[in-house]
Amino acid sequence: MRLSTPTLLLGLAAVHLLAAAPSAHASPWTLRRGEIAVVAGFDYQWARDEFLDERGADQPFPLNGRYRATTLNLGLRAGFTDRFELELQVPFKLVSYTSDTVILLEPPMPTGSDLDFYQENVIDLSRTRQGIGDIWFTGRYNLARWPVAVAIEGRLKTPTGYDGPAGTFGDDPQTAEAFLDGVGELVTPENVEDDVVLGDGQVDLNLNLLLGASLPSRTFFRLDAGYNLRLGGAGDQILASVKVGQAVSDRVLFYADARVAYTVTDGDVIGISVAAIDPTLPNTEYGGTNNLLLREVPLERDAIDIAVGAILKITDAVEMNVAYARTLWGRNTAEINAIYVAFGVRTQLVEEEAETSAPAEEEAYEDEAYEEGAPEDGAYEEGAYEEGAYEEAHEDEAPRGGAAEAPAPAAAPETPRQQPAAFEAASPYEAEDVSQGR
């Protein structure tokens, strides 16, 4: 038997790239007024090991267990002002867990009804579920763009009516002693709860601080920190992430990131999870309760995830993001591996107002004119792709000769403008987390 790990895991997959969240794009460089970014992402996750407790040691799923999940994430970001944007993310999930069947009750004394006993007490934990996962609503407000981009972010996660997680044989009883007292009645095939769900079945409220900076070398850095208020009996979390990327050409950028979710309040017990003392034992050696480990499982989860990836700028408006992610450490979650592929398209729905004080023939952007003497190599337009895309006025496309006629604001520094020098910092999406979510 096993802890209902994919049950808890799917919440993680919704906030991280392992999910992902997922995941959240969480960029301090908000879209401009009238801009939208549409993202379609696909991720494939798999796991054969899990983290059960705070010791952080991984162990294989019992009974040759295997977890797999695929998710199609659809996202939309829209800029309502030059500093404020909203985002909607909707995931469509297919989740499965397969394992060997097992009989946990002691076989009776040899009788003529032995066959009936085995047929009635075979427990199969293999399950598959599909549907819409947790929906995320996000608002971001940019406080500063230079020299460090700063934004605040509020996020709301809401479930979509699926059944939430529970213990292996239900949410009652909630103590190991009570479970042992009624083990003969509880450990039956009909009492097995669905061990695969689409999320934690509760509401999350995030408040995050987003920081970002870039260099003329086309390197960018990102640092996020926040608090996740988890309602519905789940333990609250502290969230943090760090990300760094380097553009190697006008079209290709590589990046790496790490994300942490750590529970800081107690979550409600969701039932008794039946794990294995020795998860490597074959199902033929599970006679009775000799290999069972009963755990009172709270709705809590910790994880450290890492990811590496690349973004290919196909056109000025279209990007492709490819990433691999892995859970390095956790509690009440699986040791997930994930591959993520996404396409993002950004466009302008509302035309920017013309600059009345500049000559009509100039192509200077509003509040974006280059300062005379600013470095040509690495000068980036303030409306560049949200997380680092090269602006359309990048060096060889920058205005020549007449740029000084559209003077920069007096306080502007003699450095690249307020935009990241790598297009990841302005990408319409990020490799998340797949998980999700978390």
C-alpha positions in Angstrom: 0.0 0.0 0.0 1.1 3.6 -0.4 0.5 7.1 0.7 -2.0 8.8 -1.5 0.9 10.7 -2.9 -0.5 11.7 -6.3 -3.4 13.0 -4.4 -1.1 15.5 -2.7 1.2 15.8 -5.6 -1.4 17.2 -8.0 -1.6 20.3 -5.8 2.1 20.8 -6.3 1.8 20.2 -10.0 -0.7 23.1 -10.2 1.8 25.8 -8.8 5.1 24.8 -10.3 6.4 24.1 -13.6 6.1 20.5 -12.4 2.8 21.5 -12.9 4.5 24.5 -12.7 2.6 26.4 -12.2 3.0 26.4 -12.8 2.3 27.8 -13.1 2.6 31.4 -12.7 4.4 33.7 -15.1 5.2 36.0 -12.1 7.1 38.6 -14.0 7.9 42.1 -12.5 7.9 43.5 -16.0 4.2 43.8 -16.6 2.6 44.1 -20.0 1.8 47.5 -21.4 -1.6 49.0 -21.8 -3.5 47.2 -24.6 -1.0 44.3 -24.8 -2.1 40.7 -24.5 -0.1 37.4 -24.4 -1.7 34.1 -25.1 0.1 30.9 -24.0 -0.5 27.2 -24.7 1.7 24.8 -22.8 1.9 21.1 -22.5 3.8 19.2 -19.8 4.4 15.5 -19.2 5.2 14.3 -15.6 6.4 11.0 -14.3 7.5 9.6 -11.0 8.4 6.3 -9.4 9.6 7.6 -6.0 8.1 9.8 -3.3 9.0 11.9 -0.2 7.0 10.9 2.8 8.3 13.0 5.7 10.5 15.9 6.7 13.6 13.8 6.7 13.6 14.3 2.9 14.7 10.8 2.0 13.1 9.5 -1.1 11.8 5.9 -1.5 10.1 4.0 -4.3 6.4 3.8 -4.6 5.3 0.4 -3.1 3.9 -2.3 -5.3 5.9 -1.1 -8.4 3.8 2.1 -8.4 4.1 4.5 -11.3 2.7 8.0 -11.6 2.1 9.8 -14.9 0.3 13.0 -15.8 -0.2 15.2 -18.8 -1.5 18.8 -18.7 -2.5 21.3 -21.3 -2.3 24.7 -19.8 -4.0 27.7 -21.5 -3.1 31.1 -20.3 -4.1 34.7 -21.1 -2.3 37.9 -19.8 -3.7 41.4 -20.5 -2.2 44.8 -19.8 -4.8 47.3 -18.6 -2.4 50.1 -17.8 1.4 50.4 -18.4 1.8 49.0 -14.8 -1.2 46.7 -14.2 -2.0 43.4 -15.7 -4.4 40.5 -15.1 -3.8 36.8 -15.9 -6.0 33.7 -16.2 -4.7 30.1 -16.3 -6.8 27.0 -17.0 -5.3 23.5 -16.9 -6.7 20.4 -18.5 -5.3 17.3 -16.9 -5.0 13.6 -17.4 -3.6 11.9 -14.3 -2.9 8.2 -13.7 -1.3 5.9 -11.1 -0.7 2.2 -11.7 0.6 -0.4 -9.2 0.4 -4.2 -8.6 -2.7 -5.5 -6.8 -2.4 -6.8 -3.2 -4.3 -8.6 -0.5 -3.8 -7.1 3.0 -6.0 -9.2 5.2 -4.8 -12.4 6.8 -6.0 -15.4 4.7 -8.5 -17.6 6.6 -7.9 -21.2 7.7 -8.0 -23.5 4.6 -11.7 -24.0 3.7 -13.6 -24.5 0.6 -14.2 -20.7 0.3 -10.6 -19.7 0.0 -11.2 -18.6 -3.7 -14.0 -16.4 -2.7 -11.8 -14.7 0.0 -9.1 -13.8 -2.5 -11.5 -12.6 -5.1 -13.3 -10.4 -2.6 -10.2 -8.8 -1.0 -7.9 -8.0 -3.9 -7.1 -4.3 -3.7 -6.2 -2.4 -6.8 -4.9 1.2 -6.4 -4.6 1.9 -10.1 -6.6 4.9 -11.1 -7.0 7.4 -13.9 -8.7 10.8 -13.8 -9.1 13.6 -16.2 -10.7 17.0 -16.2 -10.1 20.7 -15.5 -7.7 21.3 -12.6 -7.4 24.4 -10.4 -8.0 27.7 -12.1 -5.7 30.6 -11.3 -6.6 34.3 -11.3 -3.6 36.7 -11.0 -3.2 40.5 -10.8 0.2 42.2 -10.9 1.2 45.9 -10.4 4.6 47.2 -11.4 6.1 49.6 -8.9 9.5 50.3 -10.7 11.3 49.2 -13.8 14.8 50.6 -13.3 17.4 49.9 -12.1 15.5 47.0 -10.5 12.1 45.9 -11.6 9.7 45.6 -8.7 6.1 44.4 -8.7 3.5 43.1 -6.3 1.3 40.1 -7.2 -1.9 38.7 -5.8 -3.1 35.3 -6.9 -6.3 33.2 -6.3 -6.5 29.5 -6.9 -9.9 28.0 -7.0 -10.9 24.3 -7.5 -13.4 23.2 -10.1 -15.6 20.7 -8.3 -13.4 17.6 -8.3 -13.1 15.4 -5.2 -10.3 16.4 -2.9 -7.6 14.2 -1.3 -8.3 11.7 1.5 -6.6 8.8 3.3 -6.1 5.5 1.4 -9.4 4.2 2.8 -11.2 7.4 3.3 -11.1 10.4 5.6 -12.4 8.5 8.6 -10.9 7.3 11.0 -8.2 9.9 11.4 -6.0 8.1 13.9 -3.8 5.1 13.5 -5.3 3.5 16.7 -8.9 3.8 15.4 -7.8 2.4 12.0 -6.3 -0.7 13.6 -9.4 -1.2 15.7 -11.5 -1.5 12.6 -8.9 -2.8 10.1 -11.1 -5.8 9.1 -13.9 -3.6 8.0 -11.9 -0.7 6.5 -9.3 -2.6 4.4 -11.7 -3.7 1.6 -11.7 -2.9 -2.1 -14.9 -0.9 -2.0 -13.4 1.4 0.7 -10.4 2.5 -1.4 -10.6 6.2 -2.0 -9.7 7.5 -5.4 -5.9 7.8 -5.0 -5.6 10.2 -8.0 -7.2 13.6 -8.0 -6.8 16.8 -9.9 -5.8 19.1 -7.0 -6.1 19.7 -3.3 -9.8 20.8 -3.6 -9.3 24.0 -1.7 -8.7 27.7 -2.2 -5.3 29.4 -2.2 -4.5 33.1 -1.8 -1.0 34.3 -2.7 0.7 37.6 -2.0 4.1 37.9 -3.6 6.9 40.4 -4.2 8.6 40.1 -7.6 12.1 41.5 -8.3 14.1 41.5 -11.5 17.2 43.0 -13.0 19.2 42.7 -16.2 22.6 43.6 -17.6 23.9 44.9 -20.9 25.5 41.5 -21.3 21.9 40.2 -21.9 21.9 38.4 -18.6 18.9 38.6 -16.3 18.2 37.8 -12.6 14.9 37.2 -10.9 13.9 36.8 -7.2 10.4 36.2 -5.9 9.1 35.7 -2.4 5.6 35.4 -0.9 3.1 33.9 1.4 0.5 31.3 0.3 -2.7 31.4 2.5 -4.3 28.0 2.0 -7.9 27.7 3.0 -10.0 24.6 3.5 -7.8 23.1 6.2 -4.4 23.1 4.2 -1.2 24.4 5.9 0.0 27.8 4.8 3.3 28.0 2.9 6.2 30.4 2.4 7.1 30.6 -1.3 10.4 31.7 -2.9 12.1 31.3 -6.2 15.3 32.5 -7.9 15.9 32.5 -11.7 18.9 33.4 -13.9 19.1 33.5 -17.7 21.5 34.3 -20.5 20.7 35.2 -24.1 23.3 33.6 -26.4 21.9 35.2 -29.6 19.1 37.4 -30.8 16.9 34.3 -30.9 18.0 31.9 -28.1 18.1 32.2 -24.4 19.0 29.6 -21.7 17.8 29.8 -18.1 17.7 27.9 -14.8 15.6 28.4 -11.7 14.9 26.9 -8.3 11.6 27.1 -6.3 10.8 26.4 -2.7 7.4 25.9 -1.0 7.6 25.3 2.8 4.6 24.8 5.1 4.6 27.0 8.2 1.2 26.2 9.7 -0.5 22.9 10.6 -2.9 21.4 8.1 -6.0 19.3 8.9 -5.6 15.5 8.9 -7.3 14.1 5.8 -7.2 10.5 6.9 -4.9 7.5 7.5 -2.5 6.7 4.7 -1.3 3.1 4.4 2.3 3.2 3.4 4.9 0.4 3.3 7.6 -0.2 5.8 9.7 -1.8 3.0 8.3 -0.5 -0.4 10.6 -2.9 -2.3 8.7 -6.0 -1.2 6.7 -7.7 -3.9 2.9 -8.0 -3.4 3.2 -11.7 -2.6 4.9 -10.9 0.6 2.2 -8.5 2.0 0.5 -11.1 4.1 -1.6 -9.3 6.8 -0.3 -6.0 8.2 3.4 -7.1 8.6 4.6 -4.5 6.0 2.1 -1.7 6.6 3.0 1.8 8.0 0.0 3.8 9.1 0.4 7.6 8.8 -1.9 10.3 9.9 -1.6 12.5 6.8 -2.2 16.3 7.2 -2.9 18.5 4.2 0.6 19.9 4.1 3.3 19.8 1.5 6.9 21.0 1.1 9.0 20.9 -2.1 12.2 22.2 -3.6 12.1 22.1 -7.4 14.7 23.0 -10.0 14.4 23.6 -13.7 16.5 24.3 -16.8 15.2 25.4 -20.1 15.6 27.4 -23.3 13.4 30.0 -25.0 13.5 30.3 -28.8 12.2 33.6 -30.2 10.6 32.4 -33.5 9.4 35.9 -34.5 9.1 39.2 -32.7 5.7 38.1 -31.4 6.0 34.3 -31.0 8.2 32.4 -28.6 8.7 28.7 -27.8 9.7 27.6 -24.3 11.2 24.1 -23.6 12.2 23.0 -20.0 13.0 20.0 -17.8 12.2 20.1 -14.1 12.7 17.8 -11.1 11.7 17.7 -7.4 14.9 17.5 -5.4 13.3 17.4 -1.9 9.9 17.4 -0.4 7.3 16.1 2.1 4.0 14.5 1.2 4.8 14.7 -2.5 6.3 12.6 -5.3 9.8 13.0 -6.8 8.5 14.4 -10.0 10.3 14.7 -13.3 8.6 16.9 -15.9 9.1 18.0 -19.5 7.4 21.2 -20.6 6.8 22.8 -24.0 4.9 26.0 -24.6 4.2 28.6 -27.2 3.4 32.2 -26.5 2.0 34.9 -28.8 2.0 38.6 -27.8 0.1 41.3 -29.6 -1.0 44.9 -29.2 -4.8 45.4 -29.1 -4.7 49.1 -28.4 -2.4 51.4 -30.4 -0.1 53.6 -28.4 -0.9 57.3 -28.6 1.4 59.3 -31.0 4.1 61.5 -29.4 2.8 65.0 -30.2 6.1 66.8 -29.3 8.2 64.7 -31.7 8.4 65.1 -35.5 5.9 62.9 -37.2 8.5 61.1 -39.3 10.3 59.8 -36.2 9.7 56.3 -34.9 10.5 57.1 -31.3 8.2 55.4 -28.9 6.4 57.3 -26.1 8.7 57.8 -23.2 11.1 55.4 -24.9 13.4 57.6 -26.9 17.1 56.8 -26.7 19.3 59.3 -24.9 22.1 60.7 -27.0 25.3 58.8 -26.3 23.4 55.8 -24.8 25.2 52.5 -25.6 24.1 51.0 -28.9 25.0 47.5 -27.9 22.4 46.4 -25.5 20.1 49.4 -25.6 16.6 48.1 -25.2 13.2 49.6 -25.7 11.1 49.8 -22.5 8.2 48.0 -24.3 10.4 44.9 -24.8 9.1 41.4 -24.2 8.0 41.2 -20.7 10.7 39.0 -19.4 13.6 39.9 -21.5 12.8 39.9 -25.1 15.1 42.1 -27.2 13.3 45.2 -28.0 12.6 45.9 -31.7 15.1 48.8 -31.5 18.0 46.5 -30.6 21.3 47.8 -31.8 21.2 47.4 -35.5 17.6 48.4 -35.6 18.1 51.5 -33.3 17.5 55.0 -34.8 20.7 56.4 -36.2 21.7 60.1 -36.3 18.3 61.6 -35.5 17.8 59.9 -32.2 19.2 62.9 -30.3 16.4 65.1 -31.7 13.9 63.2 -29.4 15.6 63.9 -26.1 15.4 61.5 -23.2 14.0 62.7 -19.9 16.5 64.7 -17.9 16.8 62.1 -15.1 17.5 59.2 -17.5 20.8 57.5 -16.7 23.5 57.1 -19.3 22.8 53.3 -19.4 20.5 51.0 -21.1 16.9 51.9 -20.5 14.5 50.3 -18.0 14.3 46.9 -19.8 15.9 43.6 -19.3 18.7 42.8 -21.7 17.5 39.2 -22.2 14.2 38.3 -23.7 13.3 35.8 -21.0 12.8 38.7 -18.6 10.0 39.8 -20.9 8.7 36.6 -22.2 4.9 36.3 -22.3 5.3 33.1 -20.2 7.8 31.3 -18.0 8.6 27.6 -17.4 7.0 26.9 -14.3 6.0 25.4 -12.3 4.5 22.1 -13.4 3.9 21.5 -11.0 2.5 23.2 -10.4 1.3 25.1 -9.1 2.9 24.3 -7.5 
